[in-house]
Every structure is written in structure tokens, then in C-alpha cells.
Amino acid sequence: MKHPLRDWLEYAGLSAAAWLVVQLPHKTLRPLADLMGAIVYRLDPRGRRTALANIEAAFPQKFSPTEKSRIARGSYRSFARTMLELFWSPNMDAEFVRENIVFEGWEHDTCRKNPEKPAIYCCFHYSNFELLSLVSAWSIENGPVIAQRFKNPLLGPVFDRLRASTGNTVIPQERAMLRMLKHLRAGGKFGMLVDLNIHPHEGSVAVMSFDGLLVSATPAHIAIAKKTGAAIVPIECRPLPDGRYRIIHHKPIECPEDADTSALVQQCWNALEPAVREHPECWLWAYKHWRYRPSKNDSRYPFYANPSTRFDALATSLLVEKPFSAN
């Protein structure tokens, strides 16, 4: 059912917020995000319940209730800062990047230095994941960003404009795969979020996370890399105590056509999970990371996880043929 008045009010509110935030000094965004994140954490019982259940599932009996609340609240604050800095992004320039971003691991990222080598930069919903795309104009190159679909169609153009504010090109989801393949085959580079759940009947693979939790993960980045000869480059953004960010480029993962897809998905996940372990407050815990679970041995899974016979087959294959290794 359409709600034109509500859609317009949401659009007006978002546009006003975007206009206001871009007027603010950057140094005010972090304290503002801390305040907003704490407020939303209190006002969002459903998301709070999911976040706390996820933390307990990932780290069983490791944290006290107070510590789990601190981590979940920090996750809300981290996401609020990500959104505020996305709204502020029209102000970003080369000087901002020099003063606020510390790059690490560039010496390993041969794709960045080779304009003919296609690459898919893969990240989690961790810390300021939006920043990775925004600063790519100065760290890697400008590239395509797939437009996000919203229930309210008026919101999409606002986010498209913000995500393109540093030079990236936003493309519609229709025929996006063909355009991505063409871009990569020409030596292009782009980024993907790889901690997304997909239904086991939609071609997912089982990935072992946090020493026992199976994820119904997307293999799209590996499938695209195999078709184009692209390398997978795990990349992460970590906040620094002084308000700056550290962007880490991990060693590229080559994806030959005959390589095992699920093993490559696991390898990419293994490169990024340690950051969550080190600073769990930076991950988006309110997202339902474990929507599907095996029919048996489900005691660690969050309350919302659903059993799936299709996922049983994927999980059995993973556990029998490719036992998890953190190395």
C-alpha cells in the first residue's frame, strides 16, 4: 500500500537533515553521532533485542549483560556516525583525506597500482563502510555504485546524490550485473558488502563464523571475480581514538575459475572477521546476520534464525569437506 503523505514527509525530513549536516564542522559529527546512537538504541527495542542476541551468539558467555549493552550501543553510535558522515560527504576533498585517513596495506594491494587489473573491494558493515567508497576517488579510483532500493522511492535519489558526491557513478539495479561485468573486464574496480545473508535457495554458500556459527552468505563477489579475472581485496575501515580512520587493504585473493567458490568466500570472511573480534562495537549487530541455521545443533543461534533443509546440505558439505580454520 502506498503512503504518499508519509513518503513525502520522510523525504522532506531526510533532505532537511542532509542540508543541515553538510553545514556543520566535521569535528561535531562524532559527538552528535554518539548522542543520536544512544537515543536510538533506547528507542529501538526490536533492533536492540536482535543486537544483544547476535552478540551472545557470536561470543557465548564472554561478555556480561552490561558489556553486551555497551557493545550494542556502540554499534548504534558507529552506524549513526557513518550516516552523518555520508550526509556530510559533499564537503570531502583531497585535503580532508590527507588529514583524516591513514592508509595501511597499500604495499600488498597490487590491484590498486595496476590500472589493468580488475578488483572487487569487499567489506563488512563495519565502522564507516560508506567511507570506503567515498574516498576511493583518492585511494583507488572512481567506480560504479549500485543504487539502493527503498520502500519509499523518494529516498533513493537523496542517497544516490550523496554516494556520488566524491565522483562515483550510481547505476540502477536493473541490468547492474551486466554493467559491473563490463566495468571489470575493462580493468575497473568497485566495492561490495559481503556480510549479507541470502536465502539458501538463492545460491548461497555456508560460511563458518565465530568458531561455530554458519552463515548463509552471498558468493556473488566470487562468481563475478571468476568471470572477469578480478581479484578480491578485503578492505576495512577502523576508527582511531583521535577521530580519524585507518583504512586497511588486505592482500588480494585470486579467484581462478576452477577454484572452490565456498572456500574463497570463507577466505574473504576470515580476512575481515578479526576486526569484529577486536572491536565488536563497530559491527552492525542490529542486522540479522544468522537468518538461517541447520535443523540440528541450533543452541548457539539467535532467536530469529530459521531452520532450513537446504542449508542443512550446505552446512554438511562445509563441515565434512572443508573444516573451518581461522588461519
Stockholm file with secondary structure:
# STOCKHOLM 1.0

chainA/1-327         MKHPLRDWLEYAGLSAAAWLVVQLPHKTLRPLADLMGAIVYRLDPRGRRTALANIEAAFPQKFSPTEKSRIARGSYRSFARTMLELFWSPNMDAEFVRENIVFEGWEHDTCRKNPEKPAIYCCFHYSNFELLSLVSAWSIENGPVIAQRFKNPLLGPVFDRLRASTGNTVIPQERAMLRMLKHLRAGGKFGMLVDLNIHPHEGSVAVMSFDGLLVSATPAHIAIAKKTGAAIVPIECRPLPDGRYRIIHHKPIECPEDADTSALVQQCWNALEPAVREHPECWLWAYKHWRYRPSKNDSRYPFYANPSTRFDALATSLLVEKPFSAN
#=GR chainA/1-327 SS CCCHHHHHHHHHHHHHHHHHHHTSCGGGHHHHHHHHHHHHHHHCHHHHHHHHHHHHHHSTTTSCHHHHHHHHHHHHHHHHHHHHHHHHGGGCCHHHHHHHEEEECGGGCHHHHCTTSCEEEEECSBSSHHHHHHTHHHHSCCCEEECCCCSSTTTHHHHHHHHTTTSCEEECSTTHHHHHHHHHHTTCEEEEECCCBCCGGGTCEEEEETTTEEEEECCHHHHHHHHHTCEEEEEEEEECTTSCEEEEECCCBCCCTTSCHHHHHHHHHHHHHHHHHHCGGGBCTTSCTTCEECSSSCTTSCTTCEECHHHHHHHHHHHHHSCCCCC
#=GC SS_cons         CCCHHHHHHHHHHHHHHHHHHHTSCGGGHHHHHHHHHHHHHHHCHHHHHHHHHHHHHHSTTTSCHHHHHHHHHHHHHHHHHHHHHHHHGGGCCHHHHHHHEEEECGGGCHHHHCTTSCEEEEECSBSSHHHHHHTHHHHSCCCEEECCCCSSTTTHHHHHHHHTTTSCEEECSTTHHHHHHHHHHTTCEEEEECCCBCCGGGTCEEEEETTTEEEEECCHHHHHHHHHTCEEEEEEEEECTTSCEEEEECCCBCCCTTSCHHHHHHHHHHHHHHHHHHCGGGBCTTSCTTCEECSSSCTTSCTTCEECHHHHHHHHHHHHHSCCCCC
//
